[in-house]
Structures are given as structure tokens and as C-alpha cells.
């Protein structure tokens, strides 16, 4: 444990971290990859290039410093990060490497302000924080390994089927190459997929939500093709999966992970709100609910550009047709002529609070949402404005965490 003097020193640096935290994390990653290029195999290079990983780490360091006297208050965040670490293969031996480069980054960015006393305090604090992560992750590795059908690290899966769901989203049905059992998962969880792309110096790992209900002899992931756009390069892994991977090919998967899961003990109505490919974990949830708790009311709301980009629509509509307790509602930003002729959507434009109030009978419900960050900020704002308690609001980031309370 940390003594009172160390805690006081760490807390005194909170304003400095608020001002210079992003500069520190940018320098940290440059140092880390320069000194240990092998770690490039663990990180999402796109998030690095976009600055999302640096921002997420800066926010995490700031939170740790601010709550250094009561780390238990950020244990939930620790567990969220630990799930990602376990799925990526982060190990205890990586933490001293991270600590060394982080302290060096603090020293280089702050200069003379980083006194020996401050660096010593941060070294001590990092040791305590790292031990928390190591302990939590060790339990996760053990639980995953001991689980029926579970495994450690990455396991070979064969692409049994590849199915186009929309103009931009394709599903991959993955069965274990060894023919053995696979681990059960909670609806909403994800797997890490590791690929070696021809011509690339490093392996690439991406997390993809499991988009089907658990209990089947395969895992399904539904992947959006990230094309190049203004100010944005094409997604290497998604393009590789869409354009080069075919049935019979092998992908390497980590065991399911993640804490964005459906609370199946809650008997109240549940509302799922998704944007784009953010529907994938929610599809798993509503599929599970329809099979295991058919009496629970469920409302599925999805926003898409138009019908051509709307994936897994038929699957949800079939659930709605088969159950009086399930309803589905579609919002298209720019519906096509065909969409209009077929009455394929319920609202044009964007999801807003007046429309949510029209289609959700009562706000005493549990809300789950996922999608692009601007979409999630808008949905979160609607729910807050409506007075939905924070305990009933659940969401998942695709990629490093952001802050939903502030606009872009």
C-alpha cells in the first residue's frame, strides 16, 4: 500500500496530468515501441494513428491519480481494461516494461518539474496499480483456462461460412479447427482475432463482438469493412477479412471476453439502441433473451445510413414476428427510393428523444446501446435528459474508451 506522503504527491500532480497527460502518453508510446518493437504485435495501430489509444491512456492515468487513495472506486474500469488485456495476451512481464517507459515519458515531458520525489512517488504508485491489474488478469486467465471448452492465448478456428449481411458488413462463422468444444460466453462479449497479413511486418489483433447467441458449435462475428475515406485510411484487418479471407481459411481467436453483458436476472423491459455495426453485441443479447426469457419485453432500435447498409435486419424482424414481446424500429439517415417504396424504416434522420418516448412505453427499463462515438454521445444525452438512472444505462465502446459526457 502507499503511504500518505506518496498519495499526497500523486494527488498534487493531478492538475499537471490534466494539462500534459496526452503529451505524456504520446511520448510513452513512442518510447515503448522504439525500445520494444515486438509489442507492436499487441496494439491496434489504427487507434495509435488516430490518437484514440493515447487519449484513453491519458484518461486512465488521470483517473488513477485522482483516486489513488481509493483505487477500489475505479475497480470497474480496471476490470474493463483487464478484459481487453487478457484477450490480447498481455502478461505480468509486460508491466515492468510499461512502467519504465511511462516514468521516462513523464520525466521527458515535464522536465525539471519531474523531481526525483515525484518520479519516486509515481514509480511506487505504478507498482501498486500494476499489481492490481496483474492480480485481476491472472484470475481471468485462470478462469478462462479452466472453463469447459476454454483455452489460453490464441486458438485456431476455421472459417466455415462467410455471409454478406449488407453492403458493408459480412459475417464469419468460425468453428474450432481441432473439433473440440468451445467456451460458452455471455451475450455482449467479444473475441480477439489475430491475423498475419501478407506484406505486414507485425501481426494485427482486433476485437469483434460475437453476434449470435451462445450455445452453438461456432462463433459468429459480423465485421464492417472500413474503407478509406477523407482523412481516414482503410482498415487493414477489416479489408483483409472482407477481401482475402475465404471459407476454409484459419483465423486465430482468443477466448471470449468483456463485461458489456446482458443482465438476465433483470425482469424489466430492455431497450437495445444501436448505430451501424454497433448492433452486433445487441443482436447476441436479443437472440439470447428471445430463447431464454421470452416473457421479457424487448425493444430493438437501430440507426443506419439506409437499407443497403442495414445488417442482420431480417434476423431481428423474424424475432419480432415470432414474439409479441419483441418490437423492432429502424431509423435511416438517408433512405433510398427503394427504402421508401418498401416502407423499410420508421424514422428518417437521427434518433432523438421525442421519438424514443413514442416507441418506448415506459422509462423504467434497462438500456443498452452501442455504435460510433458521436452516436453514443447523442443517445447517452437523450437518456440523461429523459432522467434514466445511470445504473440503467449500459454501453460498449468499439476501441479505446472515450467520454460520452462531452460533444465532439
C-alpha positions as CSV (number, residue, x, y, z in Angstrom):
1,X,0.0,0.0,0.0
2,X,1.1,3.6,-0.5
3,X,1.9,5.9,2.4
4,X,0.2,9.2,3.0
5,X,3.2,11.2,1.6
6,X,3.2,9.3,-1.7
7,X,-0.6,9.7,-2.0
8,X,-0.3,13.4,-1.4
9,X,2.5,13.8,-4.0
10,X,0.5,11.8,-6.6
11,X,-2.7,13.9,-6.0
12,X,-0.7,17.1,-6.3
13,X,0.2,16.1,-9.9
14,X,-3.4,15.8,-11.0
15,X,-3.6,19.3,-12.5
16,X,-0.3,18.6,-14.3
17,X,-1.8,15.4,-15.8
18,X,-4.9,17.3,-16.8
19,X,-2.7,19.7,-18.8
20,X,0.1,17.4,-20.0
21,X,-1.4,13.9,-19.9
22,X,-1.8,13.5,-23.6
23,X,1.7,14.7,-24.3
24,X,3.0,12.1,-21.8
25,X,1.1,9.2,-23.3
26,X,2.1,10.2,-26.9
27,X,5.7,10.2,-25.8
28,X,5.2,7.0,-23.8
29,X,4.0,5.0,-26.8
30,X,6.9,6.3,-29.0
31,X,9.4,5.2,-26.3
32,X,7.6,1.9,-25.8
33,X,7.6,0.9,-29.4
34,X,11.1,2.2,-30.1
35,X,12.5,0.2,-27.1
36,X,10.3,-2.9,-27.6
37,X,9.1,-3.1,-31.2
38,X,7.8,-6.7,-30.5
39,X,4.9,-5.1,-28.6
40,X,3.6,-3.7,-31.9
41,X,2.1,-7.2,-32.3
42,X,-0.3,-6.5,-29.4
43,X,-1.6,-3.0,-30.3
44,X,-4.1,-1.7,-32.7
45,X,-2.0,0.5,-35.0
46,X,-5.1,2.4,-36.3
47,X,-6.0,3.5,-32.8
48,X,-2.4,4.7,-32.3
49,X,-2.5,6.7,-35.6
50,X,-5.8,8.3,-34.7
51,X,-4.7,9.2,-31.2
52,X,-7.5,7.2,-29.5
53,X,-5.2,4.9,-27.6
54,X,-3.1,7.8,-26.3
55,X,-6.2,9.7,-25.1
56,X,-7.7,6.6,-23.4
57,X,-4.4,6.0,-21.5
58,X,-4.2,9.7,-20.5
59,X,-7.7,9.5,-19.1
60,X,-6.9,6.3,-17.3
61,X,-3.7,7.7,-15.7
62,X,-5.6,10.9,-14.7
63,X,-8.3,8.8,-13.1
64,X,-5.8,6.6,-11.2
65,X,-4.0,9.7,-9.9
66,X,-7.2,11.4,-8.8
67,X,-8.4,8.3,-7.0
68,X,-5.1,7.0,-5.8
69,X,-6.3,7.0,-2.2
70,X,-9.3,4.8,-3.0
71,X,-8.4,2.7,-6.0
72,X,-11.3,0.4,-5.3
73,X,-13.6,3.2,-6.7
74,X,-12.1,2.6,-10.2
75,X,-12.1,-1.2,-10.0
76,X,-14.9,-1.4,-12.6
77,X,-12.7,0.4,-15.1
78,X,-9.8,-1.8,-14.1
79,X,-11.8,-4.9,-15.0
80,X,-12.9,-3.4,-18.3
81,X,-9.3,-2.8,-19.3
82,X,-8.2,-6.2,-17.9
83,X,-10.7,-8.0,-20.1
84,X,-9.0,-6.3,-23.1
85,X,-5.6,-7.2,-21.8
86,X,-6.5,-10.8,-21.3
87,X,-7.9,-11.1,-24.8
88,X,-4.8,-9.5,-26.3
89,X,-2.4,-11.7,-24.3
90,X,-0.9,-9.0,-22.0
91,X,1.1,-10.7,-19.3
92,X,2.6,-9.8,-16.0
93,X,6.1,-9.5,-17.5
94,X,4.9,-6.6,-19.7
95,X,4.1,-4.4,-16.7
96,X,7.7,-3.5,-15.7
97,X,8.4,-2.6,-19.3
98,X,5.4,-0.3,-19.4
99,X,6.3,1.3,-16.1
100,X,9.9,2.0,-17.1
101,X,8.8,3.8,-20.3
102,X,6.0,5.6,-18.6
103,X,8.3,7.1,-16.0
104,X,10.7,8.1,-18.7
105,X,7.9,9.8,-20.7
106,X,6.8,11.7,-17.5
107,X,10.4,12.9,-17.0
108,X,10.9,14.0,-20.6
109,X,7.7,15.8,-20.9
110,X,7.7,17.6,-17.5
111,X,11.4,18.3,-17.5
112,X,12.6,19.9,-14.3
113,X,9.1,19.8,-12.8
114,X,9.5,16.0,-12.6
115,X,11.6,16.0,-9.4
116,X,13.2,12.8,-8.0
117,X,10.5,12.8,-5.4
118,X,7.7,12.9,-7.9
119,X,9.2,10.2,-10.1
120,X,9.7,8.0,-7.0
121,X,6.1,8.6,-6.0
122,X,4.9,7.7,-9.4
123,X,7.1,4.6,-9.5
124,X,5.6,3.4,-6.2
125,X,2.1,4.3,-7.4
126,X,2.6,2.5,-10.7
127,X,3.8,-0.6,-8.8
128,X,0.6,-0.7,-6.8
129,X,-1.7,-0.1,-9.8
130,X,0.2,-2.7,-11.9
131,X,-0.2,-5.3,-9.1
132,X,-4.0,-4.7,-9.1
133,X,-4.1,-5.3,-12.9
134,X,-1.8,-8.4,-12.7
135,X,-3.9,-9.9,-10.0
136,X,-7.2,-9.3,-11.8
137,X,-5.8,-10.6,-15.1
138,X,-4.3,-13.7,-13.5
139,X,-7.8,-14.7,-12.2
140,X,-9.2,-14.1,-15.7
141,X,-6.6,-16.2,-17.4
142,X,-7.2,-19.0,-14.8
143,X,-11.0,-18.8,-15.1
144,X,-10.8,-18.9,-18.9
145,X,-8.4,-21.8,-19.0
146,X,-10.5,-23.9,-16.5
147,X,-13.8,-23.2,-18.2
148,X,-15.2,-26.0,-20.2
149,X,-14.1,-25.5,-23.8
150,X,-11.9,-22.7,-22.7
151,X,-8.3,-22.0,-23.7
152,X,-5.4,-19.7,-23.0
153,X,-3.8,-17.4,-25.7
154,X,-5.0,-17.9,-29.2
155,X,-6.7,-20.9,-30.8
156,X,-7.1,-21.9,-34.5
157,X,-10.6,-21.5,-35.9
158,X,-11.7,-22.4,-39.4
159,X,-14.0,-20.1,-41.4
160,X,-16.9,-22.4,-42.1
161,X,-19.1,-19.8,-43.7
162,X,-18.8,-16.2,-44.9
163,X,-22.1,-14.4,-45.4
164,X,-22.7,-10.9,-46.7
165,X,-25.1,-9.1,-44.4
166,X,-25.2,-5.7,-46.1
167,X,-23.1,-3.6,-48.5
168,X,-20.5,-3.0,-45.7
169,X,-20.9,-5.8,-43.2
170,X,-20.1,-9.5,-43.6
171,X,-20.5,-12.3,-41.0
172,X,-17.9,-15.1,-40.4
173,X,-19.0,-18.4,-38.9
174,X,-16.0,-19.8,-37.1
175,X,-15.6,-23.4,-35.8
176,X,-12.5,-24.7,-33.9
177,X,-10.0,-26.5,-36.1
178,X,-9.4,-29.2,-33.5
179,X,-13.1,-30.1,-33.4
180,X,-13.3,-29.8,-29.6
181,X,-15.8,-27.9,-27.5
182,X,-15.7,-24.1,-27.4
183,X,-16.2,-21.9,-24.4
184,X,-19.7,-20.6,-23.6
185,X,-19.9,-16.8,-23.5
186,X,-22.2,-14.1,-22.1
187,X,-24.3,-12.2,-24.7
188,X,-22.4,-9.0,-25.5
189,X,-18.9,-10.4,-25.2
190,X,-16.2,-10.3,-27.9
191,X,-13.2,-12.3,-29.2
192,X,-9.9,-11.0,-30.3
193,X,-8.9,-12.1,-33.8
194,X,-5.2,-12.3,-34.7
195,X,-4.2,-12.2,-38.3
196,X,-0.9,-12.2,-40.2
197,X,-1.4,-10.1,-43.3
198,X,1.0,-10.8,-46.2
199,X,3.5,-7.9,-46.5
200,X,2.9,-6.6,-43.0
201,X,5.8,-6.7,-40.5
202,X,3.6,-7.3,-37.5
203,X,0.6,-9.4,-36.6
204,X,-2.7,-7.4,-36.1
205,X,-5.2,-8.1,-33.4
206,X,-8.8,-6.7,-33.4
207,X,-11.7,-7.3,-31.1
208,X,-15.1,-8.3,-32.7
209,X,-18.3,-8.8,-30.8
210,X,-19.9,-12.2,-31.0
211,X,-23.1,-11.5,-33.0
212,X,-25.0,-14.7,-32.4
213,X,-26.5,-16.3,-29.2
214,X,-24.2,-18.6,-27.2
215,X,-24.6,-22.3,-27.0
216,X,-23.8,-23.1,-30.7
217,X,-20.9,-25.1,-32.1
218,X,-19.5,-22.0,-33.7
219,X,-18.8,-18.3,-33.0
220,X,-20.1,-15.7,-35.4
221,X,-18.5,-12.2,-35.8
222,X,-20.0,-9.6,-38.2
223,X,-17.3,-7.3,-39.5
224,X,-17.7,-3.8,-41.1
225,X,-15.4,-3.1,-44.0
226,X,-13.6,0.1,-43.1
227,X,-13.0,1.7,-46.5
228,X,-10.7,4.6,-47.0
229,X,-12.4,8.0,-46.6
230,X,-11.5,11.6,-46.2
231,X,-8.9,11.9,-43.5
232,X,-9.1,8.2,-42.8
233,X,-7.1,5.2,-44.1
234,X,-8.7,1.9,-44.9
235,X,-8.9,-0.6,-42.0
236,X,-6.2,-3.2,-42.6
237,X,-7.8,-6.1,-40.8
238,X,-11.4,-5.5,-41.9
239,X,-10.3,-5.1,-45.5
240,X,-8.2,-8.3,-45.2
241,X,-11.1,-10.3,-43.8
242,X,-13.6,-9.0,-46.4
243,X,-11.3,-9.3,-49.4
244,X,-8.9,-12.1,-48.8
245,X,-10.2,-14.5,-46.1
246,X,-12.4,-17.2,-47.5
247,X,-14.2,-20.4,-46.2
248,X,-11.7,-22.9,-45.1
249,X,-9.1,-20.4,-44.0
250,X,-7.8,-20.3,-40.5
251,X,-8.2,-17.4,-38.0
252,X,-6.7,-17.3,-34.5
253,X,-9.1,-16.3,-31.7
254,X,-8.7,-15.6,-28.0
255,X,-11.4,-16.9,-25.7
256,X,-14.5,-14.6,-25.2
257,X,-14.0,-11.6,-23.0
258,X,-15.8,-8.4,-22.0
259,X,-18.1,-7.0,-19.3
260,X,-20.7,-5.4,-21.5
261,X,-23.2,-8.3,-21.0
262,X,-27.0,-8.7,-20.7
263,X,-28.3,-8.8,-17.2
264,X,-30.6,-11.8,-17.5
265,X,-31.8,-11.5,-13.9
266,X,-33.5,-8.2,-14.5
267,X,-37.1,-8.8,-15.4
268,X,-38.0,-5.3,-16.5
269,X,-38.3,-4.3,-20.2
270,X,-35.0,-3.9,-22.0
271,X,-34.2,-1.4,-24.7
272,X,-31.4,-2.0,-27.3
273,X,-30.2,1.0,-29.3
274,X,-27.6,0.6,-31.9
275,X,-25.9,2.5,-34.7
276,X,-24.1,0.9,-37.7
277,X,-22.1,-2.1,-36.8
278,X,-22.7,-1.4,-33.1
279,X,-25.7,-3.7,-33.3
280,X,-23.6,-6.8,-33.2
281,X,-23.4,-7.4,-29.4
282,X,-27.0,-6.3,-29.1
283,X,-28.1,-8.9,-31.6
284,X,-26.5,-11.6,-29.4
285,X,-28.3,-10.2,-26.4
286,X,-31.8,-10.1,-28.0
287,X,-31.3,-13.6,-29.6
288,X,-30.4,-14.9,-26.1
289,X,-33.3,-13.2,-24.5
290,X,-35.8,-14.5,-27.1
291,X,-34.7,-18.0,-26.3
292,X,-34.2,-18.0,-22.6
293,X,-36.6,-15.3,-21.3
294,X,-39.4,-14.9,-23.9
295,X,-41.7,-13.2,-21.5
296,X,-39.4,-10.2,-21.0
297,X,-40.3,-7.2,-23.2
298,X,-37.6,-6.1,-25.6
299,X,-37.4,-3.1,-27.9
300,X,-34.7,-3.1,-30.6
301,X,-33.9,0.3,-32.2
302,X,-31.3,0.6,-34.9
303,X,-29.9,3.5,-36.9
304,X,-28.3,3.0,-40.3
305,X,-27.5,5.1,-43.3
306,X,-30.2,3.2,-45.3
307,X,-31.4,-0.3,-46.1
308,X,-28.3,-1.2,-48.1
309,X,-26.1,-0.8,-45.1
310,X,-28.5,-2.3,-42.6
311,X,-27.1,-5.7,-41.5
312,X,-28.9,-8.5,-39.7
313,X,-32.3,-6.8,-40.2
314,X,-34.1,-10.0,-41.2
315,X,-32.9,-11.8,-38.2
316,X,-34.3,-9.2,-35.8
317,X,-37.6,-8.9,-37.7
318,X,-38.1,-12.7,-37.6
319,X,-37.7,-12.5,-33.8
320,X,-40.2,-9.7,-33.6
321,X,-42.7,-11.6,-35.8
322,X,-42.3,-14.6,-33.6
323,X,-42.9,-12.8,-30.3
324,X,-45.4,-10.3,-29.0
325,X,-42.8,-9.2,-26.5
326,X,-40.3,-8.0,-29.1
327,X,-40.6,-5.0,-31.3
328,X,-38.1,-3.5,-33.8
329,X,-37.8,0.1,-35.0
330,X,-35.5,1.4,-37.8
331,X,-34.1,4.9,-38.3
332,X,-32.4,5.7,-41.6
333,X,-30.4,8.9,-42.1
334,X,-30.6,8.9,-45.9
335,X,-33.2,6.3,-47.0
336,X,-33.1,5.2,-50.7
337,X,-36.0,5.3,-53.1
338,X,-36.4,1.6,-52.6
339,X,-36.5,2.0,-48.8
340,X,-39.4,4.5,-49.2
341,X,-41.3,2.2,-51.6
342,X,-41.0,-0.7,-49.2
343,X,-41.7,1.3,-46.1
344,X,-38.5,-0.2,-44.8
345,X,-37.9,2.3,-42.0
346,X,-39.8,4.0,-39.2
347,X,-38.0,7.3,-39.0
348,X,-35.8,9.4,-41.3
349,X,-32.9,11.4,-39.9
350,X,-31.5,10.7,-36.5
351,X,-32.6,9.1,-33.3
352,X,-33.9,11.7,-30.9
353,X,-35.7,11.9,-27.5
354,X,-39.2,12.6,-28.8
355,X,-39.1,9.5,-31.0
356,X,-37.7,7.4,-28.2
357,X,-40.6,8.5,-26.0
358,X,-43.1,7.5,-28.7
359,X,-41.8,3.9,-29.1
360,X,-40.7,3.1,-25.6
361,X,-43.8,2.6,-23.4
362,X,-42.1,3.4,-20.1
363,X,-38.7,4.6,-19.0
364,X,-38.5,2.0,-16.1
365,X,-36.3,-0.3,-18.2
366,X,-32.7,-1.3,-18.8
367,X,-31.0,0.4,-21.7
368,X,-28.1,-1.0,-23.8
369,X,-26.5,0.9,-26.6
370,X,-23.5,0.7,-28.9
371,X,-22.3,2.4,-32.1
372,X,-19.9,5.1,-33.3
373,X,-18.8,7.5,-30.5
374,X,-20.8,10.5,-31.8
375,X,-23.9,8.3,-32.0
376,X,-23.3,7.0,-28.4
377,X,-22.9,10.6,-27.1
378,X,-26.2,11.6,-28.7
379,X,-28.0,8.5,-27.2
380,X,-26.5,9.0,-23.8
381,X,-27.6,12.6,-23.9
382,X,-31.2,11.6,-24.7
383,X,-31.3,9.1,-21.9
384,X,-29.8,11.5,-19.4
385,X,-32.3,14.2,-20.5
386,X,-35.1,11.8,-20.0
387,X,-34.0,11.1,-16.5
388,X,-32.9,7.5,-16.9
389,X,-30.8,6.5,-13.9
390,X,-27.1,5.9,-14.6
391,X,-27.5,2.3,-13.2
392,X,-29.9,1.5,-16.0
393,X,-27.6,2.8,-18.8
394,X,-25.1,0.3,-20.3
395,X,-22.8,0.8,-23.3
396,X,-19.8,-0.6,-25.1
397,X,-17.0,1.2,-26.9
398,X,-15.6,-0.3,-30.1
399,X,-12.0,0.6,-29.4
400,X,-10.4,2.7,-26.6
401,X,-12.8,4.3,-24.2
402,X,-13.9,7.9,-24.7
403,X,-16.0,10.4,-22.7
404,X,-19.7,10.4,-23.5
405,X,-20.4,13.5,-21.5
406,X,-18.8,15.9,-23.9
407,X,-19.5,16.7,-27.5
408,X,-17.1,16.0,-30.3
